[in-house]
Amino acid sequence: MRQTVPGPVVAKPVRLRWSLPRGLEQVLDPVRLEWARIGHAWGRTRVRVALKAELRRLAGIGGSEQAPVVLAERLERRLAAQRGERVREPVGWLLSRGLPQRAECHASACDDQVRMDTGLVCPSCELLIGDRRALRHQVVQAVVAELPRWAPAEARAEVERRLSHEVALAAARDAVRRERAVVERARREVVWARQREELATAKAELAARACEECGVPEAGGLCLVCSQNRTARAAVEQAAQVAAAVSGPVQDLGVVAARLAACRARLEDEVGRVTGRLWGEGMPEAAVAWEARTLAEQLLRKEQARARDALLDSAKAQAEAERVFAIERARHSGELQARAAAEQARQRCAEFLLAQRLGQVRAVDQPSDCADVDGWRQRLAVRPLGDEVRVPQPRRCQLVGAAGR
């Protein structure tokens, strides 16, 4: 019989304690020798957790791709700062000196006077260094001017003394400013707490208010059904205005008012038929109100699209498109580019015409506050002041009829 020869046994690779953890090879490569000196699992776990936390924080500053590079460069700089001196405790050194960010200024992205997001020298640190050099230069000039005959050693000592005094004064001023900021912050916290209490009280009072239309208690001033009906009425009114604006000329206010009333009645009847049918089917009031609002918004979009299409084909829009097309061709633009610019001009002209017509239609529902009087004294007397301007109330149209209930 033929005997089967067993194949060679391949041993599984064993991860040594000094091997770098998976996913952190790039970060720990500058300090791999220090990592190999960590002889207990607890210390390696602490370092891994701290590394991952710092990587997540750096990802929020410079991005997830740049975070490992920034952290590796930081560890390399910190290890080079040892100047050949041996690290006594690798875990403590990594947690306290290697990993923490050391910002030399107020910038959150500064680390050892280097911007972590750009890799360039931190401009804020340069400004601080420039200020310190300017302060030293001023002190030196003052000492030289006041004590010109002193020996160099005595002059340097006096410079250091005065410089220390100026730095101490600046530190005292900063401490006073921080104390004032703390006091101001506490005062603002008190004000904010009072405002939050007032806001909570106002919200509670608003929630306890009954509906202003149907009287349902604790409806926040307006219940869901009335809110849907109000939105539907506003949409129907806007749709009627849009339809009246493009159905004919808008110079004669009497004709516009009759046309607006006809459009409003037509749209209200269309919504009323649907709501009446739903009431007849026994649907709840909230569902009927929601359907009415949805239908009213659909009618508004339909009327807006119809008005836009009608105005796009108007003579003014076509003339504007031709004018822009001629200008673009005179600029030696391509035909496709010129036609695209002309189409944009046609759409802008249509939108402008619609807004202009809507303004004239809406003026029909706004009563005139100024009577026809003679003389400037009478005109000034009847004209309301700034705080006396009366805002016209929107017209309400009952969409959900009581007959369908």
C-alpha positions as CSV (number, residue, x, y, z in Angstrom):
1,M,0.0,0.0,0.0
2,R,1.0,3.6,-0.6
3,Q,1.8,5.5,2.5
4,T,1.0,9.2,2.8
5,V,3.9,11.3,3.8
6,P,2.8,14.1,6.1
7,G,3.7,17.6,5.1
8,P,5.9,19.9,7.0
9,V,4.5,21.5,10.1
10,V,4.4,25.3,9.8
11,A,4.5,27.0,13.2
12,K,2.2,30.0,13.8
13,P,4.1,33.3,14.2
14,V,4.3,34.4,17.8
15,R,4.1,38.1,18.5
16,L,6.9,39.1,20.7
17,R,6.5,41.6,23.4
18,W,8.6,44.2,21.6
19,S,6.7,43.9,18.4
20,L,4.6,47.0,17.6
21,P,0.8,46.7,18.0
22,R,-1.3,46.4,14.9
23,G,-2.5,49.7,13.5
24,L,0.1,51.7,15.5
25,E,3.3,50.7,13.7
26,Q,3.7,54.1,12.0
27,V,3.1,56.0,15.3
28,L,5.4,53.9,17.5
29,D,8.2,53.4,14.9
30,P,10.3,56.4,16.3
31,V,10.1,54.9,19.8
32,R,10.1,51.2,19.0
33,L,13.1,50.6,21.3
34,E,11.3,52.3,24.2
35,W,8.2,50.2,23.5
36,A,10.3,47.0,23.6
37,R,11.5,47.9,27.1
38,I,7.9,47.8,28.4
39,G,7.9,44.4,30.0
40,H,4.3,44.1,31.4
41,A,1.0,43.9,29.6
42,W,-0.6,46.5,31.8
43,G,1.8,49.2,30.8
44,R,1.5,48.4,27.1
45,T,-2.3,48.6,27.4
46,R,-2.2,52.0,29.1
47,V,0.1,53.3,26.3
48,R,-2.1,51.8,23.5
49,V,-5.2,53.4,25.1
50,A,-3.5,56.8,25.4
51,L,-2.2,56.6,21.8
52,K,-5.6,55.8,20.3
53,A,-7.2,58.7,22.3
54,E,-4.6,61.1,21.1
55,L,-5.0,59.9,17.5
56,R,-8.8,60.6,17.8
57,R,-8.1,64.0,19.1
58,L,-5.6,64.9,16.4
59,A,-8.0,63.5,13.7
60,G,-10.4,66.3,14.7
61,I,-7.6,68.9,14.1
62,G,-5.8,67.8,11.0
63,G,-7.7,64.8,9.7
64,S,-7.5,61.0,10.3
65,E,-4.9,60.5,7.6
66,Q,-2.6,63.2,9.0
67,A,-3.0,62.2,12.7
68,P,-0.5,59.2,12.7
69,V,2.1,61.3,10.9
70,V,1.8,64.2,13.4
71,L,1.9,62.0,16.4
72,A,5.0,60.1,15.1
73,E,6.8,63.4,14.4
74,R,5.9,64.5,17.9
75,L,7.4,61.4,19.5
76,E,10.5,61.7,17.4
77,R,11.0,65.3,18.5
78,R,10.4,64.5,22.2
79,L,12.9,61.6,22.0
80,A,15.5,63.8,20.3
81,A,15.0,66.4,23.0
82,Q,16.5,63.8,25.5
83,R,19.9,64.5,23.8
84,G,21.1,61.0,24.2
85,E,19.9,60.6,27.8
86,R,18.3,57.2,28.5
87,V,14.6,57.1,29.2
88,R,14.3,55.6,32.7
89,E,10.6,54.6,32.7
90,P,9.2,54.2,29.2
91,V,5.5,54.1,30.2
92,G,5.8,57.2,32.4
93,W,7.8,59.0,29.7
94,L,5.4,58.2,26.9
95,L,2.3,59.2,29.0
96,S,3.7,62.4,30.5
97,R,6.3,63.7,28.0
98,G,6.0,61.9,24.7
99,L,2.3,62.0,24.0
100,P,0.9,65.2,25.5
101,Q,0.6,68.3,23.3
102,R,2.7,71.2,24.3
103,A,1.2,74.4,23.0
104,E,3.5,77.4,23.3
105,C,0.6,79.8,22.5
106,H,-3.2,80.0,22.6
107,A,-3.6,78.2,19.3
108,S,-5.2,74.8,19.7
109,A,-3.2,73.3,16.7
110,C,0.2,74.4,18.1
111,D,2.6,71.8,19.3
112,D,6.3,72.7,20.1
113,Q,5.8,75.9,18.0
114,V,4.7,73.9,15.0
115,R,1.2,73.9,13.5
116,M,-0.1,70.3,13.5
117,D,-2.5,71.0,10.6
118,T,0.0,72.6,8.2
119,G,3.4,71.5,9.5
120,L,4.7,75.0,9.4
121,V,6.0,77.3,12.1
122,C,3.2,78.6,14.3
123,P,2.6,82.3,13.5
124,S,1.2,82.9,17.0
125,C,4.4,81.6,18.6
126,E,6.4,83.8,16.3
127,L,4.4,86.8,17.5
128,L,5.0,85.9,21.1
129,I,8.7,85.5,20.5
130,G,8.8,88.8,18.7
131,D,7.0,90.5,21.6
132,R,9.5,89.0,24.1
133,R,12.5,90.1,21.9
134,A,11.0,93.6,21.6
135,L,10.6,93.8,25.4
136,R,14.2,92.7,25.9
137,H,15.4,95.2,23.4
138,Q,13.5,98.0,25.1
139,V,14.9,97.1,28.5
140,V,18.5,96.9,27.1
141,Q,18.0,100.3,25.4
142,A,16.7,101.8,28.7
143,V,19.6,100.4,30.7
144,V,22.2,101.7,28.2
145,A,20.6,105.1,28.2
146,E,20.3,105.4,31.9
147,L,23.6,103.7,33.0
148,P,26.1,104.2,30.2
149,R,29.2,103.8,32.4
150,W,28.3,100.5,34.0
151,A,30.4,97.4,33.3
152,P,29.0,94.8,30.9
153,A,28.4,92.3,33.6
154,E,26.6,94.8,35.8
155,A,24.6,96.0,32.8
156,R,23.5,92.4,32.0
157,A,22.5,91.8,35.6
158,E,20.4,95.0,35.6
159,V,18.8,94.0,32.3
160,E,17.9,90.6,33.7
161,R,16.5,92.2,36.9
162,R,14.4,94.7,35.0
163,L,13.3,92.1,32.5
164,S,12.2,89.9,35.3
165,H,10.3,92.8,36.9
166,E,8.5,93.5,33.6
167,V,7.6,89.8,33.1
168,A,6.2,89.7,36.7
169,L,4.2,92.8,36.1
170,A,2.8,91.3,32.9
171,A,1.9,88.1,34.7
172,A,0.2,90.1,37.5
173,R,-1.9,92.0,34.9
174,D,-2.8,88.7,33.2
175,A,-3.8,87.2,36.6
176,V,-6.0,90.3,37.3
177,R,-7.5,90.0,33.8
178,R,-8.3,86.3,34.4
179,E,-9.9,87.0,37.7
180,R,-12.1,89.7,36.2
181,A,-13.0,87.2,33.4
182,V,-14.0,84.7,36.0
183,V,-16.1,87.2,37.8
184,E,-17.7,88.3,34.5
185,R,-18.3,84.7,33.6
186,A,-20.0,84.1,36.9
187,R,-22.2,87.1,36.4
188,R,-23.1,86.0,32.9
189,E,-23.9,82.5,34.2
190,V,-26.4,84.1,36.7
191,V,-28.0,86.0,33.8
192,W,-28.1,83.0,31.6
193,A,-29.7,80.9,34.4
194,R,-32.3,83.6,34.9
195,Q,-33.0,83.7,31.2
196,R,-33.3,79.9,31.0
197,E,-35.8,80.0,33.9
198,E,-37.8,82.7,32.1
199,L,-37.7,80.7,28.9
200,A,-38.8,77.6,30.7
201,T,-41.7,79.5,32.3
202,A,-42.7,81.1,29.0
203,K,-42.7,77.6,27.3
204,A,-44.8,76.2,30.1
205,E,-47.3,79.1,29.9
206,L,-47.4,78.7,26.1
207,A,-48.0,75.0,26.4
208,A,-50.9,75.6,28.8
209,R,-52.6,78.1,26.5
210,A,-55.7,76.9,24.8
211,C,-56.1,77.0,21.0
212,E,-56.9,80.5,19.8
213,E,-59.3,79.2,17.1
214,C,-61.1,76.1,18.5
215,G,-60.5,76.5,22.2
216,V,-58.8,73.1,22.8
217,P,-57.1,73.3,26.2
218,E,-53.3,73.0,26.6
219,A,-52.7,73.3,22.9
220,G,-49.8,75.7,23.0
221,G,-52.0,78.5,21.5
222,L,-52.8,76.5,18.3
223,C,-53.8,72.8,18.1
224,L,-52.6,70.5,15.4
225,V,-55.9,70.6,13.4
226,C,-56.1,74.4,13.4
227,S,-52.4,74.6,12.5
228,Q,-52.9,72.4,9.5
229,N,-56.0,74.4,8.5
230,R,-54.1,77.7,8.8
231,T,-51.3,76.4,6.7
232,A,-53.8,75.2,4.1
233,R,-55.6,78.6,4.0
234,A,-52.3,80.4,3.6
235,A,-51.3,78.1,0.7
236,V,-54.7,78.5,-1.0
237,E,-54.4,82.3,-0.7
238,Q,-50.9,82.3,-2.2
239,A,-52.0,80.0,-5.0
240,A,-55.0,82.4,-5.7
241,Q,-52.7,85.3,-5.9
242,V,-50.3,83.6,-8.3
243,A,-53.2,82.5,-10.5
244,A,-54.6,86.0,-10.5
245,A,-51.3,87.5,-11.3
246,V,-50.8,85.7,-14.6
247,S,-54.4,85.4,-15.7
248,G,-54.5,88.9,-17.2
249,P,-53.3,92.5,-16.8
250,V,-52.9,93.8,-13.3
251,Q,-53.2,97.5,-13.9
252,D,-56.9,97.8,-13.0
253,L,-57.3,97.1,-9.3
254,G,-61.1,96.4,-9.6
255,V,-60.5,93.8,-12.3
256,V,-57.7,92.3,-10.3
257,A,-59.8,92.1,-7.2
258,A,-62.6,90.3,-9.1
259,R,-60.1,87.9,-10.7
260,L,-58.5,87.2,-7.3
261,A,-61.9,86.4,-5.7
262,A,-62.7,84.0,-8.6
263,C,-59.4,82.2,-8.3
264,R,-59.8,82.0,-4.5
265,A,-63.2,80.6,-4.8
266,R,-62.1,78.0,-7.4
267,L,-59.3,76.8,-5.3
268,E,-61.4,76.7,-2.1
269,D,-64.1,74.7,-3.9
270,E,-61.5,72.2,-5.1
271,V,-60.1,71.7,-1.6
272,G,-63.6,71.7,-0.1
273,R,-64.7,68.9,-2.4
274,V,-61.9,66.7,-1.3
275,T,-62.4,67.5,2.4
276,G,-66.1,66.9,2.1
277,R,-65.5,63.5,0.6
278,L,-63.1,62.6,3.4
279,W,-65.7,63.8,6.0
280,G,-68.3,61.6,4.3
281,E,-65.9,58.6,4.5
282,G,-65.7,59.1,8.3
283,M,-62.0,60.1,8.4
284,P,-60.9,61.8,11.7
285,E,-60.5,65.5,11.8
286,A,-56.7,65.5,12.0
287,A,-56.5,63.3,8.9
288,V,-58.8,65.6,7.0
289,A,-56.8,68.7,8.0
290,W,-53.6,67.0,6.9
291,E,-55.1,66.1,3.5
292,A,-56.3,69.6,3.1
293,R,-52.9,71.1,3.8
294,T,-51.2,68.6,1.4
295,L,-53.7,69.4,-1.4
296,A,-53.4,73.1,-0.8
297,E,-49.6,72.9,-1.1
298,Q,-49.9,70.9,-4.2
299,L,-52.2,73.5,-5.8
300,L,-49.7,76.2,-4.8
301,R,-46.8,74.4,-6.6
302,K,-49.0,73.7,-9.6
303,E,-50.0,77.4,-9.9
304,Q,-46.4,78.5,-9.5
305,A,-45.2,76.2,-12.2
306,R,-48.0,77.3,-14.5
307,A,-47.2,81.0,-13.9
308,R,-43.5,80.4,-14.4
309,D,-44.2,78.7,-17.7
310,A,-46.5,81.4,-18.9
311,L,-44.1,84.2,-18.0
312,L,-41.2,82.4,-19.6
313,D,-43.0,82.6,-22.9
314,S,-43.9,86.3,-22.5
315,A,-42.5,88.9,-24.8
316,K,-40.4,90.6,-22.2
317,A,-38.7,87.3,-21.2
318,Q,-38.0,86.4,-24.8
319,A,-36.6,89.9,-25.5
320,E,-34.4,89.7,-22.5
321,A,-33.1,86.3,-23.6
322,E,-32.4,87.6,-27.1
323,R,-30.6,90.6,-25.7
324,V,-28.3,88.5,-23.5
325,F,-27.7,86.1,-26.3
326,A,-26.5,89.0,-28.5
327,I,-24.3,90.3,-25.8
328,E,-22.7,86.9,-25.2
329,R,-22.1,86.4,-28.9
330,A,-20.5,89.9,-29.2
331,R,-18.1,88.8,-26.4
332,H,-17.0,85.9,-28.7
333,S,-18.6,83.3,-26.5
334,G,-19.6,79.9,-27.8
335,E,-23.2,79.3,-29.0
336,L,-23.9,76.8,-26.3
337,Q,-22.6,79.1,-23.6
338,A,-24.5,82.1,-25.0
339,R,-27.7,80.0,-25.1
340,A,-27.2,78.9,-21.5
341,A,-26.8,82.5,-20.4
342,A,-29.8,83.5,-22.4
343,E,-31.9,80.8,-20.8
344,Q,-30.8,81.9,-17.3
345,A,-31.7,85.5,-18.2
346,R,-35.1,84.4,-19.4
347,Q,-35.8,82.6,-16.1
348,R,-34.6,85.6,-14.1
349,C,-36.9,87.8,-16.1
350,A,-39.8,85.5,-15.5
351,E,-39.2,85.4,-11.8
352,F,-39.0,89.2,-11.7
353,L,-42.2,89.6,-13.6
354,L,-44.0,87.2,-11.3
355,A,-42.7,89.0,-8.2
356,Q,-43.8,92.3,-9.7
357,R,-47.3,91.1,-10.6
358,L,-47.7,89.5,-7.2
359,G,-46.9,92.8,-5.5
360,Q,-49.6,94.5,-7.5
361,V,-52.1,91.7,-6.8
362,R,-51.4,91.7,-3.0
363,A,-51.9,95.5,-3.0
364,V,-55.6,94.8,-3.6
365,D,-56.0,93.2,-0.2
366,Q,-54.1,95.9,1.6
367,P,-56.4,98.8,2.6
368,S,-55.1,102.3,2.0
369,D,-54.5,104.1,5.3
370,C,-54.1,107.5,3.7
371,A,-57.2,109.3,2.5
372,D,-57.3,111.6,-0.5
373,V,-56.6,115.0,1.0
374,D,-55.3,118.3,-0.3
375,G,-52.2,120.0,1.0
376,W,-49.1,118.7,2.7
377,R,-50.3,119.4,6.2
378,Q,-53.4,117.2,5.7
379,R,-51.2,114.4,4.2
380,L,-48.8,114.5,7.1
381,A,-51.6,114.5,9.6
382,V,-53.2,111.3,8.2
383,R,-50.0,109.5,7.6
384,P,-49.2,107.0,10.5
385,L,-46.0,107.1,12.3
386,G,-43.5,104.3,12.4
387,D,-44.9,102.7,15.5
388,E,-48.5,103.2,14.3
389,V,-48.3,101.2,11.1
390,R,-51.1,98.7,11.1
391,V,-50.2,95.3,9.7
392,P,-53.1,93.9,7.6
393,Q,-54.4,90.6,8.9
394,P,-54.3,87.7,6.3
395,R,-57.6,86.7,4.8
396,R,-59.0,83.5,6.3
397,C,-60.9,81.0,4.2
398,Q,-62.6,78.0,5.8
399,L,-61.3,74.9,4.1
400,V,-62.8,72.3,6.2
401,G,-66.5,73.1,6.0
402,A,-68.9,72.3,8.8
403,A,-71.3,70.8,6.3
404,G,-69.0,68.0,5.5
405,R,-68.6,67.0,9.1
